[in-house]
Amino acid sequence: MYYKVQLMRNGRVVAATWEDNREDSEDSSSHTVLLPLQQGDQVYVELQRGRQLCGNVVGLNTFSGSLIYTSQA
């Protein structure tokens, strides 16, 4: 497996995980990231070109986010 996945905020890398082990396809990774966000910010996961991901038995990967609290600016 040869992958690199980046967590992006407004087009900039916030966190990344990668694997360069080409001997198997059974690797996994997880991250926990807390981000202070402003209204209108865009957060997404980006898979680098030419890389691939494996998934669970039905081919799924997950990305989730939760609002911890709001603040009044």
RATA-V78156 format. One record per residue. N is the residue number from 1. RES is the residue in three letters. OMEGA is omega in whole degrees, -180 to 180 (none if undefined). Layout:
n=N res=RES omega=OMEGA
n=N res=RES omega=OMEGA
//
This chain:
n=1 res=MET omega=-178
n=2 res=TYR omega=-176
n=3 res=TYR omega=168
n=4 res=LYS omega=-180
n=5 res=VAL omega=-179
n=6 res=GLN omega=170
n=7 res=LEU omega=-175
n=8 res=MET omega=170
n=9 res=ARG omega=179
n=10 res=ASN omega=176
n=11 res=GLY omega=179
n=12 res=ARG omega=-179
n=13 res=VAL omega=178
n=14 res=VAL omega=179
n=15 res=ALA omega=180
n=16 res=ALA omega=172
n=17 res=THR omega=-178
n=18 res=TRP omega=179
n=19 res=GLU omega=179
n=20 res=ASP omega=179
n=21 res=ASN omega=-177
n=22 res=ARG omega=-176
n=23 res=GLU omega=180
n=24 res=ASP omega=178
n=25 res=SER omega=-174
n=26 res=GLU omega=-178
n=27 res=ASP omega=178
n=28 res=SER omega=-180
n=29 res=SER omega=174
n=30 res=SER omega=178
n=31 res=HIS omega=169
n=32 res=THR omega=-177
n=33 res=VAL omega=173
n=34 res=LEU omega=-178
n=35 res=LEU omega=169
n=36 res=PRO omega=-176
n=37 res=LEU omega=174
n=38 res=GLN omega=177
n=39 res=GLN omega=180
n=40 res=GLY omega=177
n=41 res=ASP omega=176
n=42 res=GLN omega=179
n=43 res=VAL omega=-179
n=44 res=TYR omega=178
n=45 res=VAL omega=-178
n=46 res=GLU omega=175
n=47 res=LEU omega=-179
n=48 res=GLN omega=179
n=49 res=ARG omega=179
n=50 res=GLY omega=180
n=51 res=ARG omega=-180
n=52 res=GLN omega=177
n=53 res=LEU omega=168
n=54 res=CYS omega=-180
n=55 res=GLY omega=176
n=56 res=ASN omega=-174
n=57 res=VAL omega=177
n=58 res=VAL omega=174
n=59 res=GLY omega=-176
n=60 res=LEU omega=169
n=61 res=ASN omega=-178
n=62 res=THR omega=172
n=63 res=PHE omega=-180
n=64 res=SER omega=178
n=65 res=GLY omega=179
n=66 res=SER omega=174
n=67 res=LEU omega=-179
n=68 res=ILE omega=176
n=69 res=TYR omega=175
n=70 res=THR omega=176
n=71 res=SER omega=177
n=72 res=GLN omega=-178
n=73 res=ALA omega=none
//
